[in-house]
Amino acid sequence: MNLTSPSQVKSWCIENGFHPNKVLGQNFLIDRNALEAIVDAGIGDEPSPHVLEVGPGLGVLTEEMLARGANVVAVEKDPVLADRLAASLGNPEALEVVCADALDFIAGGRSAGFGFMVSNLPYQAGTRILLELVMRREIPSITALVQTEVADRLAAGEGSKTRSLSGVWTQLDYDVKIVRRVAASCFWPRPAIGSTVVKLTRHDRNVAFSPEQRDIFHRLTKKAFEHRRKQLGSVFKDMIQSTARAEELSNEDWLNLVKGLTNADA
């Protein structure tokens, strides 16, 4: 089956009595150009990359990565799709299919050891999955197809209206790059909004940040964004003297605030 052919994908679903699940965010990628862009950004020409894929669905990304020599562990929550995936791709030795919830898979410590994560993430859980991986800092390269608003929040810098807690937390340890936009027409069923390929590349600029400082960083920024319309001086009273609002600070500003607070306590 040509996994980028809308008619063939629809026919398989009809023949097998399978109905894409909106709750699981099942929107299958059916555009060859978008597919190649994701895999190019995700693994490029890396020799024999060890890749985690979340939500493989019918296996369009899986098939392309295997063709490029990748070793893929595909985590699929839907048991119907998980059961068919390996056989439909010819039972390749380089593929391991795990039927599990991705968040449980990650929480169980099973995301360690991968060099790459490349996925068309389910809409409903995409942000949570990315943040869980980012907080663990285990995977050096993460490439995901997500809702455009999610990608924009991850990439937004200080002063942007789309600046968010998810972006601040992600940028602590990852550089964020918008790779390309993907129209809603590139999926079946067609979602109501467009998607974007985003790439997160782990950096080492904050490796010296202690666990205590990281904990303060996360608690401080979380509280600030819960009251994002207020000035920081109002949110934190005597602890921080500032008329700025949460989205106006760069990650470097937040880091300096944390360092100042921890040095004052010392």
N, C-alpha and C positions, 0 to 999 in steps of 0.2 A: 504494500500500500504506500502511495505517495503521501507522506504526512503533511505536506504543504498544499495538497489539493483539497479545496473545500468540499467538492463533490464526493471524493473518496472518503474523507473523514466523516461526512454526514452519512454516507451509505453504511460505513462500518457501525456507526452508532445505532442506526435504524435496524440493521441486520442482527445486532447483538442486544437489542432492547436497552441500550445504554442512553441515559439522559444526563447531560452535563449538569452538575450540581452547583447551583448558585451559592449555596451556603459555604461550600468548599472553594468558591472562587474559580471554578473550572472554565477557563476561556482558552481554547487551544490556538496556538500560533500557527497561522497558515500562510505566511509570507516568507518566501525564500530569501529575499534581500535582508529582511529583519533578522532572520535566523542566522545568516552568515555574519551579520554585524555583531550579534551577541557573542558568537563563538570566537570571532576574530578578537574582540575586546577581552573575552574571558580567558582564553588559553593561547591564542595566536598560533605560533609555530613551536611552542614549548614541547620538548620531547617527552613523551610518556607521562603527562601530568596526572596527578592523583586528584580527582575532582569529586566534590560533593555536589549533588544536584537535588534540590528540594522541589517536589511537585512535578515529576517528569511527565505526567499525563499520558499521552499516547506515545511519547518518546521522540518527538521531533528534535529537540536539543540533544538528547541522549545519543541518537543515531549519528548525528553530525560529529559529536565529540569522539565517539568510538571510531569513526572513520578517520579521524585525525590522530589516532593512536593514544587516546586518553584511557585511563582506568577510572571508571565511574562507579560511585556508590549512589544509587538513586533512591531517595526516601519518598514513598508515596503513601498517603493516608487512605486513599480509596482502595479497598481490597480488590475490586473488580479490575481496576487498571493495574494494580500491583501484580496480580496473578497473570496478566496477559503480557506484560512488558518484555520480559526476557525472551520468551518464546517468539514473540512477534518480530524481534530483532535477530533471531537465529541463535539464541542462547550463547552469546559471546562470552568468552572467559574473562574479558576485561570489565564485565558488568556484574555488579551485585545489587539486587533489588531488595530493599527493606520496606516492609509494610508497617508504617508507624506514623504517628503524629510528629512532625518535624521538631516542635517545641519539646516534646518528651525525649526525642533523639538527642537534641542538644543538651537538655538538662541532665541527661544521663552521662554526659562527658564523651559522647561518641563522635563529636565534631572535631576533635583534636587529630592532628596528623595529616590533614589535607593541605595541599598547597593552594588549592583553588576552590571556590564555590561559584558555580554558574547555574542560574535558574530563572525560569519564568515563574515568579512567586505568586501564590494564590493571593487575590486581592484582600481577602478578609484578614489574613494573618501576616501579610508581607512585612509590615513595619516591625511587628513584634519579633519575627524571625531574624530580621536584619540586626535589630538592636541586641538580641541575645547573642548573636555571633560577634558583633562589635565589642560588646562588654567583655567577652572572653578573650579577645585578641589572639585567637589561635590560628586563624586562616589569613595568610598574607594578602591574598587577592580575592575580592568578592565582586562578582558581576551579576547584576540582577535586572530583570524586566519587571518594573513596578508601575503603579499608577503615577502619572506625571506629577501630581501634587505631592506625592511621597518623595519622589526624586528631587523636586525643587526644594523641599524642606531640608533634605539631607545636605544639599549643596549650598544653601543660602549662607551668605556672609553677614557680618554685622551691619545693622541698619536696614536690612531687607525686610519687607513686610512678611515674607515667607520664612524668616528666621525662626527656628523652633528648637525645642528641647532635644528632639531626635538629631537635629543637625549638630548642635553643640556637643552632644555626647559622642556622635560618630567622629567628628573632626578632632576629638581629643587624641585619637590614635590612627585615624585614616584620612588620607587625602581623597576628596570626592570629585569625580569627573562625570559630567553629563555626556554620554556617548552619542545618543541620537534619540529623536522622538519616533514613536511607533503609533500609527493611526489606529483607531478602533476597528477599521475595516480589515486590519491584518489578523483579526481573531475570529474564531467561531466557537460558541455564539458571540455575536458582536457586543462588547460591553458598552456602557453608556458614555464612557470617557476614554481618552487616549492614554497611552503608556509611554514610558521612557526607559531606555537602557542606562543604568548608572553603574559606574565602576568605583569601588573603594579599594585603595591601595594602602596597606599598613605602613606607617612611618615610625621612626624611632626618636622623634623629637622630645617625647615626654616619658621616656623609659625610666628616668630617674625619679619620677613622681611616685611617692610612697603610697602604699595601700591606704594609709590614713588620709593622705591628701586627696586621693581619688574618691574616697568615701565623702569627704567634705565637699569636693567639687560637684559630685552628683546630687548631694542633698541641697547644696546652695543653689545650683542652677534649677533644680526641680521646683523649689519654693519660689524662685524668682519668676519662672515662667507660669506658675499657677496664678501669679498676680502681675501678669505682664503689662497691664495698663498703668500700674503704679510705679513711681520712682523707687529705685533700690533703697534709698534712704528711708522711705516710708515702710517698705517691706521688712527691712532688717533693723530698723530703729537705730540704736547706738552702735551697732556692730559695723555697719558700712555707711559712710557719708558720701552719697552720690545722688545727683538729680537725674541720672541716666535710667533708662528702662531696660529690661532684660535683653531685648533683641538688638539693642544698640552696642552691646559689648562684644568684642572679638573673643575668640578662645584664649588669646594671649592675655586679654584683660581679666578674664575669669581665673586663669592660672595665677596671675599676679595677686589677685584678691585672696586666693587660697593660700598662697605662699606667705602673704602678709599676715593672715589670720593664724597660720600654724607657727610662724616665727614669733608672733606676739605671745602665743601660748607657751612657747619654749622658754 
